[in-house]
C-alpha cells in the first residue's frame, strides 16, 4: 500500500491517498481538505474492476452548509448510478474523475500505459465536482509525451503531467504537486 500526499494548490489544500495497485486493479481511500471554492473536507473510497475500470467511488464532503454524500457506481457495462439514480449523461464512461484529486488520473494512464508507451486516448469521464459532488460528463484526452510525461486536455484546458513508474501523479501544473514518495 502506498501513502501519497499532494499539495493541491488549486484548492489551497492538501490530499492524502492510501492506494494499492495489483493485477490491473486499484483500491484507494483518501482525505482532502481545501479552502477553494469554499472550505471543505472530503473523504473518499475508490475501487476498480479489472483493467482499472472504475467500479465504485464513495465520497463524503463536509462544508459549512452541511454534509453531502455520493455513491457513484459503474456496472461494468457502461451504465452509472449516483446514489441509486441512473446517470445516462455519462453512459459509456469507464472512469470517474474526482475534481481536484490527482489520484483519479491514474486509472486511464495505467490502463493504456500512457506514462510508458506512445499513444493518445480520448475518454468520457464521470467527473465529480468538489465540494458539491455533482456528476457531469467530461471529455478528456491523454497523450504520451515521453517516459513519465502525459498531456491532459479537456475542452480549452491543457496541462503536461508528470507520473512516476507506478502511474501516480508527481506534478500536475495548475492543480497539485506530490509532497511524498510512495
OpenMM code with the backbone's topology and positions (N, CA, C; nanometers):
from openmm import Vec3, app, unit

residues = "UNK UNK UNK UNK UNK UNK UNK UNK UNK UNK UNK UNK UNK UNK UNK UNK UNK UNK UNK UNK UNK UNK UNK UNK UNK UNK UNK UNK UNK UNK UNK UNK UNK UNK UNK UNK UNK UNK UNK UNK UNK UNK UNK UNK UNK UNK UNK UNK UNK UNK UNK UNK UNK UNK UNK UNK UNK UNK UNK UNK UNK UNK UNK UNK UNK UNK UNK UNK UNK UNK UNK UNK UNK UNK UNK UNK UNK UNK UNK UNK UNK UNK UNK UNK UNK UNK UNK UNK UNK UNK UNK UNK UNK UNK UNK UNK UNK UNK UNK UNK UNK UNK UNK UNK UNK UNK UNK UNK UNK UNK UNK UNK UNK UNK UNK UNK UNK UNK UNK UNK UNK UNK UNK UNK UNK UNK UNK UNK UNK UNK UNK UNK UNK UNK UNK UNK UNK UNK UNK UNK UNK UNK UNK UNK UNK UNK UNK UNK UNK UNK UNK UNK UNK UNK UNK UNK UNK UNK UNK UNK UNK UNK UNK UNK UNK UNK UNK UNK UNK UNK UNK UNK UNK UNK UNK UNK UNK UNK UNK UNK UNK UNK".split()
positions = [
    Vec3(0.0854, -0.1175, 0.0000),
    Vec3(0.0000, 0.0000, 0.0000),
    Vec3(0.0898, 0.1235, 0.0000),
    Vec3(0.0522, 0.2196, -0.0859),
    Vec3(0.1244, 0.3455, -0.0943),
    Vec3(0.0468, 0.4542, -0.0213),
    Vec3(0.1172, 0.5409, 0.0482),
    Vec3(0.0582, 0.6615, 0.1044),
    Vec3(0.1212, 0.7788, 0.0295),
    Vec3(0.0372, 0.8580, -0.0348),
    Vec3(0.0848, 0.9698, -0.1161),
    Vec3(0.0130, 1.0957, -0.0704),
    Vec3(0.0891, 1.2031, -0.0524),
    Vec3(0.0299, 1.3312, -0.0165),
    Vec3(0.0650, 1.4334, -0.1235),
    Vec3(-0.0370, 1.5107, -0.1644),
    Vec3(-0.0200, 1.6173, -0.2620),
    Vec3(-0.0522, 1.7520, -0.1986),
    Vec3(0.0213, 1.8533, -0.2379),
    Vec3(-0.0141, 1.9917, -0.2114),
    Vec3(-0.1063, 2.0307, -0.3268),
    Vec3(-0.2326, 2.0516, -0.2976),
    Vec3(-0.3313, 2.0814, -0.4019),
    Vec3(-0.3523, 2.2328, -0.4042),
    Vec3(-0.2669, 2.3011, -0.4807),
    Vec3(-0.2733, 2.4468, -0.4800),
    Vec3(-0.3980, 2.5001, -0.5495),
    Vec3(-0.4633, 2.4215, -0.6335),
    Vec3(-0.5877, 2.4663, -0.6973),
    Vec3(-0.6988, 2.4869, -0.5946),
    Vec3(-0.6922, 2.4137, -0.4823),
    Vec3(-0.7926, 2.4288, -0.3764),
    Vec3(-0.7351, 2.4951, -0.2515),
    Vec3(-0.6064, 2.5323, -0.2575),
    Vec3(-0.5337, 2.5810, -0.1404),
    Vec3(-0.5491, 2.4803, -0.0265),
    Vec3(-0.5186, 2.3547, -0.0587),
    Vec3(-0.5347, 2.2482, 0.0395),
    Vec3(-0.4359, 2.1352, 0.0186),
    Vec3(-0.4698, 2.0196, 0.0753),
    Vec3(-0.3848, 1.9003, 0.0695),
    Vec3(-0.4726, 1.7777, 0.0519),
    Vec3(-0.4127, 1.6727, -0.0038),
    Vec3(-0.4800, 1.5436, -0.0165),
    Vec3(-0.3810, 1.4330, 0.0178),
    Vec3(-0.4274, 1.3343, 0.0894),
    Vec3(-0.3500, 1.2124, 0.1134),
    Vec3(-0.4340, 1.0949, 0.0680),
    Vec3(-0.3716, 1.0055, -0.0093),
    Vec3(-0.4383, 0.8840, -0.0551),
    Vec3(-0.3559, 0.7638, -0.0136),
    Vec3(-0.4252, 0.6599, 0.0291),
    Vec3(-0.3636, 0.5310, 0.0561),
    Vec3(-0.4119, 0.4408, -0.0559),
    Vec3(-0.3195, 0.3908, -0.1366),
    Vec3(-0.3560, 0.3234, -0.2604),
    Vec3(-0.2828, 0.1913, -0.2761),
    Vec3(-0.3525, 0.0947, -0.3353),
    Vec3(-0.2944, -0.0353, -0.3695),
    Vec3(-0.3202, -0.0624, -0.5166),
    Vec3(-0.2161, -0.1026, -0.5890),
    Vec3(-0.2299, -0.1407, -0.7291),
    Vec3(-0.1786, -0.2827, -0.7431),
    Vec3(-0.2526, -0.3656, -0.8170),
    Vec3(-0.2074, -0.5015, -0.8420),
    Vec3(-0.2982, -0.5716, -0.9406),
    Vec3(-0.2404, -0.6474, -1.0315),
    Vec3(-0.3164, -0.7274, -1.1280),
    Vec3(-0.4283, -0.6478, -1.1950),
    Vec3(-0.3978, -0.5300, -1.2438),
    Vec3(-0.4882, -0.4397, -1.3157),
    Vec3(-0.6071, -0.3932, -1.2316),
    Vec3(-0.5899, -0.3909, -1.0987),
    Vec3(-0.6912, -0.3403, -1.0061),
    Vec3(-0.6311, -0.2282, -0.9220),
    Vec3(-0.7141, -0.1342, -0.8821),
    Vec3(-0.6717, -0.0262, -0.7939),
    Vec3(-0.7757, -0.0094, -0.6854),
    Vec3(-0.7294, 0.0039, -0.5633),
    Vec3(-0.8155, 0.0346, -0.4489),
    Vec3(-0.7487, 0.1492, -0.3757),
    Vec3(-0.8285, 0.2463, -0.3352),
    Vec3(-0.7713, 0.3613, -0.2658),
    Vec3(-0.8742, 0.4226, -0.1722),
    Vec3(-0.8207, 0.4889, -0.0721),
    Vec3(-0.9033, 0.5718, 0.0144),
    Vec3(-0.8240, 0.6984, 0.0380),
    Vec3(-0.8934, 0.8080, 0.0531),
    Vec3(-0.8226, 0.9334, 0.0680),
    Vec3(-0.9023, 1.0365, 0.1442),
    Vec3(-0.8286, 1.1402, 0.1824),
    Vec3(-0.8877, 1.2538, 0.2512),
    Vec3(-0.8260, 1.3799, 0.1923),
    Vec3(-0.9090, 1.4812, 0.1776),
    Vec3(-0.8607, 1.6088, 0.1265),
    Vec3(-0.9256, 1.7208, 0.2059),
    Vec3(-0.8515, 1.8283, 0.2178),
    Vec3(-0.9028, 1.9498, 0.2792),
    Vec3(-0.8658, 2.0638, 0.1860),
    Vec3(-0.9588, 2.1547, 0.1657),
    Vec3(-0.9324, 2.2679, 0.0788),
    Vec3(-1.0079, 2.3910, 0.1259),
    Vec3(-0.9687, 2.5051, 0.0712),
    Vec3(-1.0371, 2.6292, 0.1061),
    Vec3(-1.1035, 2.6936, -0.0155),
    Vec3(-1.0775, 2.6413, -0.1358),
    Vec3(-1.1402, 2.6909, -0.2589),
    Vec3(-1.2152, 2.5774, -0.3269),
    Vec3(-1.3338, 2.5935, -0.3770),
    Vec3(-1.4067, 2.7182, -0.3909),
    Vec3(-1.4688, 2.7679, -0.2610),
    Vec3(-1.4699, 2.6845, -0.1572),
    Vec3(-1.5118, 2.7189, -0.0216),
    Vec3(-1.4434, 2.6183, 0.0697),
    Vec3(-1.4297, 2.6473, 0.1999),
    Vec3(-1.3667, 2.5488, 0.2890),
    Vec3(-1.4442, 2.4161, 0.2882),
    Vec3(-1.3686, 2.3049, 0.2740),
    Vec3(-1.4320, 2.1721, 0.2701),
    Vec3(-1.3360, 2.0646, 0.3192),
    Vec3(-1.3955, 1.9521, 0.3572),
    Vec3(-1.3254, 1.8274, 0.3846),
    Vec3(-1.3874, 1.7221, 0.2953),
    Vec3(-1.3055, 1.6363, 0.2391),
    Vec3(-1.3529, 1.5269, 0.1538),
    Vec3(-1.2930, 1.3971, 0.2061),
    Vec3(-1.3725, 1.2935, 0.2104),
    Vec3(-1.3254, 1.1567, 0.2337),
    Vec3(-1.3767, 1.0730, 0.1179),
    Vec3(-1.2915, 0.9837, 0.0647),
    Vec3(-1.3378, 0.9007, -0.0465),
    Vec3(-1.2778, 0.7612, -0.0402),
    Vec3(-1.3488, 0.6693, -0.1047),
    Vec3(-1.3028, 0.5326, -0.1275),
    Vec3(-1.3273, 0.5019, -0.2733),
    Vec3(-1.2250, 0.4483, -0.3393),
    Vec3(-1.2309, 0.4179, -0.4812),
    Vec3(-1.1929, 0.2726, -0.5016),
    Vec3(-1.2696, 0.2032, -0.5841),
    Vec3(-1.2300, 0.0674, -0.6221),
    Vec3(-1.2554, 0.0486, -0.7702),
    Vec3(-1.1630, -0.0212, -0.8337),
    Vec3(-1.1789, -0.0502, -0.9751),
    Vec3(-1.2001, -0.1990, -0.9945),
    Vec3(-1.2529, -0.2316, -1.1108),
    Vec3(-1.2615, -0.3699, -1.1555),
    Vec3(-1.1362, -0.3956, -1.2395),
    Vec3(-1.1349, -0.5053, -1.3094),
    Vec3(-1.0218, -0.5405, -1.3939),
    Vec3(-0.9936, -0.4323, -1.4972),
    Vec3(-0.8686, -0.4177, -1.5321),
    Vec3(-0.8204, -0.3209, -1.6308),
    Vec3(-0.8399, -0.1773, -1.5833),
    Vec3(-0.8418, -0.1583, -1.4507),
    Vec3(-0.8508, -0.0269, -1.3875),
    Vec3(-0.9778, 0.0493, -1.4228),
    Vec3(-1.0856, -0.0218, -1.4551),
    Vec3(-1.2142, 0.0412, -1.4840),
    Vec3(-1.2847, 0.0683, -1.3508),
    Vec3(-1.3284, 0.1920, -1.3308),
    Vec3(-1.3938, 0.2282, -1.2058),
    Vec3(-1.5138, 0.1382, -1.1789),
    Vec3(-1.5203, 0.0873, -1.0584),
    Vec3(-1.6357, 0.0095, -1.0140),
    Vec3(-1.7216, 0.0950, -0.9202),
    Vec3(-1.6538, 0.1656, -0.8262),
    Vec3(-1.7296, 0.2421, -0.7274),
    Vec3(-1.6440, 0.3544, -0.6698),
    Vec3(-1.7074, 0.4685, -0.6498),
    Vec3(-1.6471, 0.5811, -0.5802),
    Vec3(-1.7474, 0.6282, -0.4767),
    Vec3(-1.7072, 0.6227, -0.3506),
    Vec3(-1.7909, 0.6746, -0.2423),
    Vec3(-1.7219, 0.7988, -0.1870),
    Vec3(-1.7966, 0.9087, -0.1793),
    Vec3(-1.7397, 1.0360, -0.1356),
    Vec3(-1.8311, 1.0999, -0.0322),
    Vec3(-1.7697, 1.1578, 0.0702),
    Vec3(-1.8400, 1.2414, 0.1669),
    Vec3(-1.7720, 1.3769, 0.1654),
    Vec3(-1.8509, 1.4821, 0.1506),
    Vec3(-1.7991, 1.6185, 0.1521),
    Vec3(-1.8652, 1.6950, 0.2659),
    Vec3(-1.7824, 1.7637, 0.3434),
    Vec3(-1.8339, 1.8467, 0.4510),
    Vec3(-1.7955, 1.9913, 0.4236),
    Vec3(-1.8955, 2.0796, 0.4307),
    Vec3(-1.8753, 2.2237, 0.4163),
    Vec3(-1.9519, 2.2927, 0.5281),
    Vec3(-1.9456, 2.4251, 0.5312),
    Vec3(-2.0216, 2.4999, 0.6306),
    Vec3(-2.1719, 2.4792, 0.6167),
    Vec3(-2.2157, 2.4426, 0.4965),
    Vec3(-2.3588, 2.4200, 0.4721),
    Vec3(-2.4056, 2.2822, 0.5163),
    Vec3(-2.3119, 2.1917, 0.5479),
    Vec3(-2.3510, 2.0579, 0.5901),
    Vec3(-2.2709, 1.9499, 0.5209),
    Vec3(-2.3251, 1.8293, 0.5227),
    Vec3(-2.2568, 1.7117, 0.4686),
    Vec3(-2.3337, 1.6577, 0.3490),
    Vec3(-2.2591, 1.6230, 0.2433),
    Vec3(-2.3167, 1.5584, 0.1242),
    Vec3(-2.2460, 1.4242, 0.1064),
    Vec3(-2.3170, 1.3294, 0.0476),
    Vec3(-2.2549, 1.2014, 0.0160),
    Vec3(-2.2877, 1.1640, -0.1279),
    Vec3(-2.1978, 1.0875, -0.1865),
    Vec3(-2.2169, 1.0362, -0.3217),
    Vec3(-2.1705, 0.8916, -0.3242),
    Vec3(-2.2554, 0.8043, -0.3758),
    Vec3(-2.2187, 0.6651, -0.4010),
    Vec3(-2.2320, 0.6459, -0.5518),
    Vec3(-2.1192, 0.6605, -0.6222),
    Vec3(-2.1146, 0.6530, -0.7675),
    Vec3(-2.0738, 0.5115, -0.8066),
    Vec3(-2.1581, 0.4454, -0.8857),
    Vec3(-2.1316, 0.3056, -0.9232),
    Vec3(-2.1370, 0.2869, -1.0737),
    Vec3(-2.0477, 0.2006, -1.1203),
    Vec3(-2.0404, 0.1627, -1.2619),
    Vec3(-2.0672, 0.0133, -1.2671),
    Vec3(-2.1574, -0.0293, -1.3546),
    Vec3(-2.1980, -0.1705, -1.3575),
    Vec3(-2.1071, -0.2597, -1.4418),
    Vec3(-2.0009, -0.2042, -1.5011),
    Vec3(-1.9124, -0.2843, -1.5855),
    Vec3(-1.9585, -0.2946, -1.7294),
    Vec3(-2.0754, -0.2378, -1.7590),
    Vec3(-2.1314, -0.2405, -1.8946),
    Vec3(-2.1620, -0.0990, -1.9448),
    Vec3(-2.0991, 0.0013, -1.8837),
    Vec3(-2.1150, 0.1383, -1.9289),
    Vec3(-2.2257, 0.2171, -1.8625),
    Vec3(-2.2993, 0.1553, -1.7695),
    Vec3(-2.4073, 0.2264, -1.7020),
    Vec3(-2.3621, 0.2712, -1.5624),
    Vec3(-2.4015, 0.3928, -1.5265),
    Vec3(-2.3632, 0.4533, -1.3991),
    Vec3(-2.4874, 0.4911, -1.3194),
    Vec3(-2.4714, 0.4883, -1.1871),
    Vec3(-2.5741, 0.5412, -1.0974),
    Vec3(-2.5061, 0.6292, -0.9932),
    Vec3(-2.5811, 0.7281, -0.9451),
    Vec3(-2.5368, 0.8138, -0.8343),
    Vec3(-2.6432, 0.8030, -0.7262),
    Vec3(-2.6041, 0.7478, -0.6122),
    Vec3(-2.6980, 0.7249, -0.5022),
    Vec3(-2.8212, 0.6491, -0.5500),
    Vec3(-2.7979, 0.5513, -0.6409),
    Vec3(-2.9041, 0.4649, -0.6901),
    Vec3(-2.9804, 0.5183, -0.8103),
    Vec3(-2.9583, 0.6434, -0.8482),
    Vec3(-3.0291, 0.7042, -0.9610),
    Vec3(-2.9461, 0.6917, -1.0887),
    Vec3(-3.0057, 0.6508, -1.2017),
    Vec3(-2.9312, 0.6378, -1.3274),
    Vec3(-2.8700, 0.7706, -1.3734),
    Vec3(-2.7529, 0.7601, -1.4363),
    Vec3(-2.6827, 0.8767, -1.4905),
    Vec3(-2.6574, 0.8549, -1.6400),
    Vec3(-2.7594, 0.8679, -1.7245),
    Vec3(-2.7403, 0.8409, -1.8666),
    Vec3(-2.6397, 0.9351, -1.9340),
    Vec3(-2.6172, 1.0546, -1.8812),
    Vec3(-2.5248, 1.1509, -1.9438),
    Vec3(-2.3810, 1.1007, -1.9446),
    Vec3(-2.3461, 1.0091, -1.8543),
    Vec3(-2.2093, 0.9562, -1.8507),
    Vec3(-2.2044, 0.8107, -1.8984),
    Vec3(-2.3121, 0.7650, -1.9607),
    Vec3(-2.3173, 0.6286, -2.0136),
    Vec3(-2.2014, 0.6019, -2.1084),
    Vec3(-2.1366, 0.4892, -2.0900),
    Vec3(-2.0221, 0.4506, -2.1725),
    Vec3(-1.8887, 0.4889, -2.1123),
    Vec3(-1.8866, 0.5780, -2.0130),
    Vec3(-1.7606, 0.6146, -1.9469),
    Vec3(-1.7057, 0.4948, -1.8702),
    Vec3(-1.5744, 0.4833, -1.8653),
    Vec3(-1.5099, 0.3765, -1.7896),
    Vec3(-1.4598, 0.4237, -1.6536),
    Vec3(-1.4358, 0.5543, -1.6428),
    Vec3(-1.3713, 0.6062, -1.5229),
    Vec3(-1.4462, 0.7221, -1.4619),
    Vec3(-1.4227, 0.7395, -1.3317),
    Vec3(-1.4644, 0.8602, -1.2634),
    Vec3(-1.3440, 0.9541, -1.2602),
    Vec3(-1.3699, 1.0802, -1.2356),
    Vec3(-1.2645, 1.1791, -1.2165),
    Vec3(-1.3123, 1.2704, -1.1056),
    Vec3(-1.2575, 1.2516, -0.9865),
    Vec3(-1.2942, 1.3330, -0.8717),
    Vec3(-1.2214, 1.4660, -0.8823),
    Vec3(-1.2956, 1.5746, -0.8901),
    Vec3(-1.2371, 1.7069, -0.9058),
    Vec3(-1.1332, 1.7364, -0.7991),
    Vec3(-1.0273, 1.8053, -0.8379),
    Vec3(-0.9186, 1.8471, -0.7500),
    Vec3(-0.8440, 1.7298, -0.6884),
    Vec3(-0.8557, 1.6106, -0.7473),
    Vec3(-0.7947, 1.4879, -0.6939),
    Vec3(-0.6982, 1.4284, -0.7959),
    Vec3(-0.5671, 1.4416, -0.7742),
    Vec3(-0.4709, 1.3876, -0.8714),
    Vec3(-0.4741, 1.2349, -0.8834),
    Vec3(-0.5232, 1.1651, -0.7827),
    Vec3(-0.5243, 1.0186, -0.7872),
    Vec3(-0.6072, 0.9646, -0.9028),
    Vec3(-0.7195, 1.0292, -0.9356),
    Vec3(-0.8088, 0.9708, -1.0358),
    Vec3(-0.7586, 0.9867, -1.1789),
    Vec3(-0.6419, 1.0479, -1.1991),
    Vec3(-0.5786, 1.0458, -1.3312),
    Vec3(-0.5037, 0.9151, -1.3539),
    Vec3(-0.4894, 0.8355, -1.2497),
    Vec3(-0.4108, 0.7123, -1.2569),
    Vec3(-0.4760, 0.6044, -1.3428),
    Vec3(-0.6073, 0.5859, -1.3330),
    Vec3(-0.6719, 0.4718, -1.3991),
    Vec3(-0.6532, 0.4704, -1.5509),
    Vec3(-0.6884, 0.5782, -1.6243),
    Vec3(-0.6709, 0.5715, -1.7698),
    Vec3(-0.5244, 0.5622, -1.8112),
    Vec3(-0.4357, 0.6247, -1.7345),
    Vec3(-0.2925, 0.6194, -1.7670),
    Vec3(-0.2400, 0.4771, -1.7509),
    Vec3(-0.2762, 0.4097, -1.6420),
    Vec3(-0.2318, 0.2710, -1.6224),
    Vec3(-0.2934, 0.1768, -1.7252),
    Vec3(-0.4224, 0.1933, -1.7531),
    Vec3(-0.4906, 0.1030, -1.8463),
    Vec3(-0.4204, 0.1004, -1.9818),
    Vec3(-0.3764, 0.2173, -2.0277),
    Vec3(-0.3152, 0.2273, -2.1604),
    Vec3(-0.1639, 0.2497, -2.1545),
    Vec3(-0.1070, 0.2398, -2.0345),
    Vec3(0.0386, 0.2541, -2.0138),
    Vec3(0.0909, 0.3837, -2.0756),
    Vec3(0.0117, 0.4882, -2.0686),
    Vec3(0.0482, 0.6145, -2.1333),
    Vec3(0.1663, 0.6844, -2.0657),
    Vec3(0.2005, 0.6457, -1.9444),
    Vec3(0.3184, 0.7016, -1.8787),
    Vec3(0.4468, 0.6324, -1.9267),
    Vec3(0.4306, 0.5238, -2.0048),
    Vec3(0.5463, 0.4470, -2.0510),
    Vec3(0.5538, 0.4299, -2.2022),
    Vec3(0.4395, 0.4306, -2.2697),
    Vec3(0.4371, 0.3944, -2.4122),
    Vec3(0.3643, 0.4998, -2.4942),
    Vec3(0.4064, 0.5191, -2.6191),
    Vec3(0.3403, 0.6168, -2.7064),
    Vec3(0.1921, 0.5857, -2.7245),
    Vec3(0.1167, 0.6919, -2.7420),
    Vec3(-0.0252, 0.6767, -2.7696),
    Vec3(-0.1024, 0.7989, -2.7258),
    Vec3(-0.2245, 0.8061, -2.7747),
    Vec3(-0.3171, 0.9113, -2.7362),
    Vec3(-0.4542, 0.8470, -2.7256),
    Vec3(-0.5256, 0.8803, -2.6206),
    Vec3(-0.6577, 0.8230, -2.5986),
    Vec3(-0.7542, 0.9317, -2.5538),
    Vec3(-0.8761, 0.9242, -2.6074),
    Vec3(-0.9822, 1.0138, -2.5631),
    Vec3(-1.0789, 0.9342, -2.4772),
    Vec3(-1.1257, 0.9976, -2.3696),
    Vec3(-1.2146, 0.9315, -2.2747),
    Vec3(-1.3341, 1.0198, -2.2432),
    Vec3(-1.4444, 0.9541, -2.2120),
    Vec3(-1.5567, 1.0191, -2.1475),
    Vec3(-1.5457, 0.9813, -2.0006),
    Vec3(-1.5451, 1.0802, -1.9131),
    Vec3(-1.5325, 1.0561, -1.7697),
    Vec3(-1.6599, 1.0965, -1.6970),
    Vec3(-1.6856, 1.0290, -1.5868),
    Vec3(-1.7895, 1.0707, -1.4931),
    Vec3(-1.7196, 1.1643, -1.3947),
    Vec3(-1.7221, 1.2945, -1.4253),
    Vec3(-1.6484, 1.3937, -1.3474),
    Vec3(-1.7324, 1.4389, -1.2288),
    Vec3(-1.6725, 1.4375, -1.1100),
    Vec3(-1.7407, 1.4735, -0.9859),
    Vec3(-1.6836, 1.6055, -0.9367),
    Vec3(-1.7661, 1.7098, -0.9330),
    Vec3(-1.7180, 1.8399, -0.8863),
    Vec3(-1.7110, 1.8428, -0.7337),
    Vec3(-1.6158, 1.9197, -0.6851),
    Vec3(-1.5905, 1.9305, -0.5413),
    Vec3(-1.6117, 2.0764, -0.5021),
    Vec3(-1.6839, 2.1027, -0.3932),
    Vec3(-1.7348, 2.0087, -0.2934),
    Vec3(-1.8820, 1.9703, -0.3095),
    Vec3(-1.9487, 2.0126, -0.4189),
    Vec3(-2.0935, 1.9847, -0.4285),
    Vec3(-2.1266, 1.8422, -0.4707),
    Vec3(-2.0280, 1.7672, -0.5238),
    Vec3(-2.0416, 1.6264, -0.5623),
    Vec3(-2.1401, 1.6036, -0.6769),
    Vec3(-2.1599, 1.7053, -0.7608),
    Vec3(-2.2413, 1.6881, -0.8815),
    Vec3(-2.1607, 1.6061, -0.9827),
    Vec3(-2.2278, 1.5179, -1.0565),
    Vec3(-2.1611, 1.4325, -1.1560),
    Vec3(-2.1986, 1.4828, -1.2949),
    Vec3(-2.0944, 1.5089, -1.3762),
    Vec3(-2.1153, 1.5604, -1.5116),
    Vec3(-2.0268, 1.4846, -1.6089),
    Vec3(-2.0654, 1.4778, -1.7348),
    Vec3(-1.9775, 1.4170, -1.8352),
    Vec3(-1.8601, 1.5104, -1.8651),
    Vec3(-1.7440, 1.4524, -1.8857),
    Vec3(-1.6250, 1.5301, -1.9187),
    Vec3(-1.5435, 1.4539, -2.0228),
    Vec3(-1.5230, 1.5149, -2.1387),
    Vec3(-1.4366, 1.4557, -2.2425),
    Vec3(-1.2934, 1.4955, -2.2115),
    Vec3(-1.2055, 1.3970, -2.2072),
    Vec3(-1.0657, 1.4202, -2.1735),
    Vec3(-0.9760, 1.3415, -2.2677),
    Vec3(-0.8619, 1.3997, -2.2995),
    Vec3(-0.7640, 1.3327, -2.3841),
    Vec3(-0.6318, 1.3254, -2.3096),
    Vec3(-0.5698, 1.2077, -2.3129),
    Vec3(-0.4385, 1.1848, -2.2536),
    Vec3(-0.3430, 1.1468, -2.3668),
    Vec3(-0.2283, 1.2167, -2.3743),
    Vec3(-0.1307, 1.1935, -2.4800),
    Vec3(0.0071, 1.1697, -2.4194),
    Vec3(0.0689, 1.0584, -2.4547),
    Vec3(0.2049, 1.0269, -2.4089),
    Vec3(0.3017, 1.1269, -2.4708),
    Vec3(0.3843, 1.1914, -2.3875),
    Vec3(0.4847, 1.2858, -2.4360),
    Vec3(0.6263, 1.2313, -2.4238),
    Vec3(0.6447, 1.1320, -2.3404),
    Vec3(0.7753, 1.0731, -2.3131),
    Vec3(0.7640, 0.9957, -2.1840),
    Vec3(0.8700, 0.9263, -2.1430),
    Vec3(0.8624, 0.8483, -2.0187),
    Vec3(0.8177, 0.9359, -1.9003),
    Vec3(0.7079, 0.8957, -1.8386),
    Vec3(0.6569, 0.9663, -1.7219),
    Vec3(0.5906, 1.0996, -1.7507),
    Vec3(0.5685, 1.1332, -1.8768),
    Vec3(0.5070, 1.2615, -1.9121),
    Vec3(0.3848, 1.2391, -2.0005),
    Vec3(0.2724, 1.2963, -1.9574),
    Vec3(0.1457, 1.2793, -2.0278),
    Vec3(0.0743, 1.4141, -2.0351),
    Vec3(0.0284, 1.4496, -2.1539),
    Vec3(-0.0503, 1.5720, -2.1696),
    Vec3(-0.1967, 1.5396, -2.1454),
    Vec3(-0.2597, 1.6217, -2.0613),
    Vec3(-0.4016, 1.6102, -2.0303),
    Vec3(-0.4725, 1.7293, -2.0925),
    Vec3(-0.5792, 1.7031, -2.1690),
    Vec3(-0.6600, 1.8121, -2.2224),
    Vec3(-0.8075, 1.7816, -2.1995),
    Vec3(-0.8815, 1.8876, -2.1723),
    Vec3(-1.0268, 1.8784, -2.1578),
    Vec3(-1.0823, 2.0148, -2.1958),
    Vec3(-1.1551, 2.0207, -2.3063),
    Vec3(-1.2029, 2.1492, -2.3558),
    Vec3(-1.0840, 2.2380, -2.3886),
    Vec3(-1.0830, 2.3593, -2.3350),
    Vec3(-0.9739, 2.4537, -2.3578),
    Vec3(-0.8585, 2.4361, -2.2592),
    Vec3(-0.8753, 2.3479, -2.1602),
    Vec3(-0.7725, 2.3282, -2.0580),
    Vec3(-0.6683, 2.2283, -2.1064),
    Vec3(-0.5410, 2.2581, -2.0792),
    Vec3(-0.4318, 2.1683, -2.1151),
    Vec3(-0.3232, 2.1759, -2.0083),
    Vec3(-0.2687, 2.0596, -1.9706),
    Vec3(-0.1602, 2.0562, -1.8737),
    Vec3(-0.0737, 1.9342, -1.9011),
    Vec3(0.0580, 1.9494, -1.8883),
    Vec3(0.1519, 1.8387, -1.9052),
    Vec3(0.1865, 1.7831, -1.7686),
    Vec3(0.1426, 1.6594, -1.7431),
    Vec3(0.1553, 1.5958, -1.6129),
    Vec3(0.2792, 1.5075, -1.6074),
    Vec3(0.3372, 1.4965, -1.4886),
    Vec3(0.4476, 1.4036, -1.4646),
    Vec3(0.3953, 1.2891, -1.3778),
    Vec3(0.4284, 1.1658, -1.4185),
    Vec3(0.3876, 1.0455, -1.3466),
    Vec3(0.5108, 0.9675, -1.3038),
    Vec3(0.4997, 0.8933, -1.1935),
    Vec3(0.6087, 0.8040, -1.1556),
    Vec3(0.5922, 0.6704, -1.2285),
    Vec3(0.6839, 0.5784, -1.2056),
    Vec3(0.6805, 0.4466, -1.2712),
    Vec3(0.5534, 0.3681, -1.2397),
    Vec3(0.4961, 0.3920, -1.1214),
    Vec3(0.3760, 0.3190, -1.0793),
    Vec3(0.2483, 0.3772, -1.1386),
    Vec3(0.2557, 0.4949, -1.2019),
    Vec3(0.1380, 0.5553, -1.2633),
    Vec3(0.0677, 0.6588, -1.1778),
    Vec3(0.1349, 0.7084, -1.0722),
    Vec3(0.0775, 0.8117, -0.9851),
    Vec3(0.1308, 0.9489, -1.0245),
    Vec3(0.0448, 1.0497, -1.0145),
    Vec3(0.0837, 1.1868, -1.0476),
    Vec3(0.1912, 1.2363, -0.9518),
    Vec3(0.2976, 1.2909, -1.0102),
    Vec3(0.4041, 1.3565, -0.9349),
    Vec3(0.3831, 1.5073, -0.9404),
    Vec3(0.3528, 1.5579, -1.0602),
    Vec3(0.3318, 1.7008, -1.0778),
    Vec3(0.2196, 1.7234, -1.1788),
    Vec3(0.1230, 1.8048, -1.1396),
    Vec3(0.0105, 1.8405, -1.2246),
    Vec3(0.0045, 1.9932, -1.2213),
    Vec3(0.0798, 2.0603, -1.3111),
    Vec3(0.0823, 2.2064, -1.3089),
    Vec3(-0.0588, 2.2639, -1.3077),
    Vec3(-0.0784, 2.3629, -1.2278),
    Vec3(-0.2047, 2.4334, -1.2054),
    Vec3(-0.2996, 2.3580, -1.1124),
    Vec3(-0.2656, 2.2353, -1.0718),
    Vec3(-0.3531, 2.1631, -0.9785),
    Vec3(-0.2792, 2.1216, -0.8518),
    Vec3(-0.1744, 2.0382, -0.8656),
    Vec3(-0.1121, 1.9808, -0.7465),
    Vec3(0.0290, 1.9316, -0.7751),
    Vec3(0.1057, 1.9182, -0.6671),
    Vec3(0.2366, 1.8549, -0.6757),
    Vec3(0.2521, 1.7607, -0.5563),
    Vec3(0.3187, 1.6497, -0.5800),
    Vec3(0.3321, 1.5479, -0.4760),
    Vec3(0.4355, 1.5911, -0.3722),
    Vec3(0.4028, 1.5685, -0.2468),
    Vec3(0.4933, 1.6000, -0.1371),
    Vec3(0.5667, 1.4787, -0.0842),
    Vec3(0.5080, 1.3588, -0.1038),
    Vec3(0.5692, 1.2363, -0.0533),
    Vec3(0.5892, 1.1370, -0.1657),
    Vec3(0.6840, 1.0488, -0.1480),
    Vec3(0.7100, 0.9422, -0.2440),
    Vec3(0.6538, 0.8125, -0.1883),
    Vec3(0.5795, 0.7374, -0.2712),
    Vec3(0.5216, 0.6121, -0.2198),
    Vec3(0.6293, 0.5102, -0.1862),
] * unit.nanometer
topology = app.Topology()
chain = topology.addChain("A")
for resn in residues:
    res = topology.addResidue(resn, chain)
    for name in ("N", "CA", "C"):
        topology.addAtom(name, app.Element.getBySymbol(name[0]), res)
